[in-house]
């Protein structure tokens, strides 16, 4: 009985400390989908670039450069996929804050 109560309390606390923000939801043309995804990834890249500009630690710089490279690679791949498909698609992006 105590274990079940403890798990229930944890679930309740988690739901009170969690917030979801629906950033994107819907059907978009290929052109609009590429534009939305590109802008979102560019925001994240800019975030890392700003952190690099203020970094004092070489490890941090290398880690952020690696993340930027991965984001650029992901953007290239998703653009290629969407352009190949050539039609509209559903996008769904949710921010989960815990």
matplotlib code that plots the C-alpha trace (Angstrom):
import matplotlib.pyplot as plt

x = [0.0, 2.8, 4.6, 1.4, 0.8, 4.4, 4.2, 0.9, 2.4, 5.4, 3.0, 1.0, 4.1, 5.4, 2.2, 2.3, 5.9, 5.5, 4.4, 3.9, 4.0, 2.8, 5.1, 4.1, 1.1, -0.4, -0.1, 2.4, 3.6, 7.1, 8.3, 6.8, 7.9, 11.5, 11.3, 9.9, 12.4, 15.3, 14.4, 14.1, 17.4, 19.1, 17.8, 19.5, 22.7, 22.8, 22.3, 25.4, 27.4, 26.6, 27.7, 31.0, 31.7, 31.5, 33.1, 36.2, 36.5, 37.9, 35.9, 32.7, 33.6, 34.4, 31.1, 29.1, 30.9, 30.0, 26.3, 26.3, 27.8, 25.1, 22.3, 23.6, 23.8, 20.3, 19.0, 20.7, 19.1, 15.6, 15.7, 16.7, 14.0, 11.3, 12.4, 12.5, 9.0, 7.9, 4.5, 3.1, 3.5, 2.4, 4.8, 4.4, 6.8, 6.1, 8.3, 8.1, 9.3, 9.9]
y = [0.0, 2.5, 1.8, 2.5, 5.7, 6.8, 6.2, 8.1, 11.1, 11.1, 11.1, 13.9, 16.0, 15.4, 16.5, 19.7, 20.4, 19.7, 22.1, 21.5, 24.2, 23.3, 25.1, 23.7, 21.6, 21.3, 20.6, 22.8, 23.0, 21.7, 25.2, 26.4, 23.3, 23.9, 27.5, 26.7, 24.0, 26.1, 29.0, 26.8, 25.2, 28.5, 29.8, 26.9, 27.3, 31.0, 30.1, 27.9, 30.5, 33.1, 30.6, 30.0, 33.7, 33.9, 30.5, 30.3, 26.5, 24.8, 21.7, 23.7, 25.3, 21.9, 20.4, 23.3, 23.2, 19.6, 20.4, 23.1, 20.7, 18.1, 20.6, 21.7, 18.1, 17.4, 20.5, 19.4, 15.9, 17.1, 19.7, 17.0, 14.6, 17.3, 18.5, 14.9, 14.3, 17.5, 17.7, 19.0, 17.3, 17.5, 19.0, 18.6, 20.2, 20.3, 21.7, 19.7, 21.5, 19.3]
z = [0.0, 0.9, -2.4, -4.5, -2.5, -3.0, -6.8, -6.9, -5.1, -7.5, -10.5, -9.1, -8.2, -11.7, -13.4, -11.3, -12.3, -16.0, -18.7, -22.4, -25.0, -28.5, -30.8, -34.2, -35.2, -38.6, -42.3, -44.2, -47.8, -48.4, -48.8, -45.5, -43.7, -44.8, -43.8, -40.3, -39.6, -41.0, -38.7, -35.6, -36.2, -36.9, -33.5, -31.8, -33.8, -32.9, -29.2, -29.4, -31.3, -28.6, -25.9, -27.8, -28.0, -24.2, -23.4, -21.3, -21.6, -24.7, -23.9, -23.9, -27.3, -28.9, -27.5, -28.9, -32.3, -32.5, -31.7, -34.4, -36.9, -36.0, -36.3, -39.8, -40.9, -39.6, -41.5, -44.7, -44.4, -43.6, -46.4, -48.9, -47.6, -47.8, -51.3, -52.5, -51.2, -52.9, -51.2, -47.9, -44.6, -41.0, -38.5, -34.8, -32.2, -28.5, -25.8, -22.6, -19.5, -16.4]

ax = plt.figure().add_subplot(projection="3d")
ax.plot(x, y, z, "-o")
ax.set_aspect("equal")
plt.show()
